Amino acid sequence: MTIRDKKVIYGLYNDEQDLLKAVKVAKGAHMDILDVFSPFPVHGLDPLLELEESRLHIAGFIYGMIGALTAFLGMTWIFTKDWPIIFGGKPYWSVPAFIPITFETMVLFASIGMVVTFYTVCGLGPGVTNPTLDDRLTDDKFAIAFDASHVDAGDVESFFAKTGAAEVNTKIL
Amino acid sequence: MSAPVSPIRTPLVEGHKSYHDITNDLVGATERAPSKTWLIAFAISLTVLGFGVFCILWTVWHGIGSWNLNRTIGWGWDITNFVWWIGIGHAGTLISAILLLFRQKWRTGVNRAAEAMTIFAVMCAGLFPLIHMGRIWMAMFIFPYPNTRGPLWPNFNSPLLWDVFAISTYFTVSLLFWYTGLVPDFATVRDRAKGFRRKVYNFLSFGWTGSAKHWQRWEALSLVLAGIATPLVLSVHTIVSFDFATSVIPGWHTTIFPPYFVAGAIFSGFAMVQTLMIITRKILGLQEYITLEHIESMNKVIVATGMIVGVAYLTELFISWYSGYIYEQFAFFNRALGPYYWSYFGMMFCNVVSPLFFFSKKLRRNIPFTFFMSILINIGMWFERFVIIATTLARDYLPSSWSFYVPSWVEIGIYVGTFGLFFTLYLLFVRVAPVVAIAEIKSILKTSGDQYVGPNAIHHDDHDDHGHGDDHGHEHDAHEEVHAVHSTPKSTAASATEAVTSSAAGSTTGTSAGYVQDDLTKIEGIGPKTEGALKDAGIFTFASLKNTDVQELQRILDKAEGNFMGNNPESWPTQANLAAEGLWDELEQLKDKLDGGKFA
């Protein structure tokens, strides 16, 4: 999710435990969190934010199947229809000999497909510049961001004060 | 994060690092101007690479005739080097994929560099089959594409073509895996940079923001990639071994090759990781991130895979004899006692005998020794491939075509040149990217940082979820006292008593290494086994033994593993009382009166 053209009010925390507690409080108060940023994956955050489980692995399975079928059916067509050749007296359609290439192509398709899907759905990629809230968010700070037009500024200020945010800032992305 | 962590677990990040310290330490290496050492090393690597390129051009211009291959010896140093490099390229994916699945946290310290090493080693490896084709400009013929020659397709039944698929897939997947891990770290570098540097890292970081959803997908991607890279890494060297195993050459035509090659690949790969890591951690000052614990863990992998390799060598020998097939028997006779006997025994010594030294914990944790061993293993694994390839081919079925193979200067030059390529790329990598995965180190800090676990742990009042119990203040005191005592080894018995009685109250100090300990075997009736049982129960000193009553001691012995029926602890507290006071003469007098620790 890329945030653009929004006025964002965000609080910075010094520790992931503080962040988790604050997210819990915000959820309890039914505050609409825009996004949470951290320098590393914080475990236990996804259920609090009610993020759905990623479906990348399903995509990966489909890409893998496409790869395996492409390789297997391709070799089958080439060696039985397009240009049949006998190698070492074995049948044209020698399935065991097709297994290694089928496997490798499956892995290749699955991994390339998943990586491309990952960058596409995240809106990332070579040459992409996404606006960031704070340079320290990839270093040692953790942020909870709210859309300033959706929340009451006073509520948010007191929420950050109560949950121990080190800094509170507003930024237009 | 709040999972209970055993306080005796060895820390993986030392130096009481904060998140900001980690960023500073790991990004710092890319921000400083290159050091003199780096410049010299880079200049040497580049020169060596230049010579390698010259030798490759020489080969392409004059043809494979510039190598000393002949009618029987169709594969020499080229394929030896190919298999050697591809083997080295197995450690990276093993560390990043298999150890991720096994949740081995120590992988975070070394995975980035090991994966980089993998990618560069595979590049070096891929070079050899390409130039071995002779007409390198026809290299695209190996790929199945609709061509104007029919279309004419490659032979999908050939292991050599499987190799093309396996290695190109392996290279691609390793590269994707590695780069996806690098993206958040490039963002960290970007956010500290200014001007042009910021633009460059902004491009490299793909616009990473650290959003919670992105992290979730990033972790899902890493896990699935690890899941499919695990069978991949095993398949690659299996297929490389098929190049040999599916042929009908004696000494090659064996079913043991796939597991034997995979174990050998992991063995040599870890040795190369050790070589590189020991130098890298020293030069970049990363001893707090790549600790002795990491080095020891890798040495354990080395000794395990080394023994698998050893078993494979001996199995091969046995089977050649047991097969009753004279050509097979001759192949092995020739390897061990033929004109290349030195390479066979070099291989046996380096790969089978020398790793056994790593059964000693002292040697596993000895850095100069580990470095020496890693070089030795790399040499041994090169010999293994040379033994399999060149010495076997040198004497085939027809004695009239037997010959002796020595590489030409061009072949040696290309091999040396691949080191130039490898180190040039590695040195560039060290300059451009954080050598240790920053985000991953941060994510294990709370469970593996030495301020949280291990003997130097300190208590954090603001994080009360580390299973420390309630009595914070008292426990903290206990730690400090233990440290005070520890720093003066010849402390008096009195202060040792204090330290131990107070630490006995805290639940977290019951570890052995680094704390005050007495030799309890000085007590009559306590042998090394009994001492172990007592220490397991938290009794480390005479002082604490003195304060434990006899029923309690009996209960400890009853509960302990092993048979302590013959031990009677009735006199131990009395003896320990004398020992704790340092009254050794009196203790001896008492012992004379005792009968095996019992009051006479």
Interface residues (C-beta under 8 A of the other chain):
Chain A: M1 T2 D15 E16 Q17 L20 D35 V36 F37 S38 P39 F40 P41 V42 H43 G44 L45 D46 L49 L51 E53 S54 L56 H57 G60 G64 G74 M75 I78 F79 D82 W83 I85 F87 G88 K90 S94 A97 F98 P100 I101 F103 E104 T105 V107 L108 A110 S111 I112 M114 V115 F118 Y119 V121 C122 G123 L124 G125 P126 G127 V128 T129 N130 T132 D135 R136 L137 T138 D139 D140
Chain B: M1 S2 S18 Y19 H20 T23 P144 G150 P151 L152 W153 N155 F156 N157 S158 P159 L161 W162 F165 A166 S168 T169 T172 V173 L176 F177 T180 V183 P184 A187 T188 R190 D191 R192 N202 F203 F206 G207 W208 T209 G210 S211 A212 K213 H214 W215 Q216 R217 W218 E219 A220 L221 V224 L225 I228 A229 P231 L232 S235 I239 F242 I438 A439 E440 K442 S443 K446 D462 H463 D465
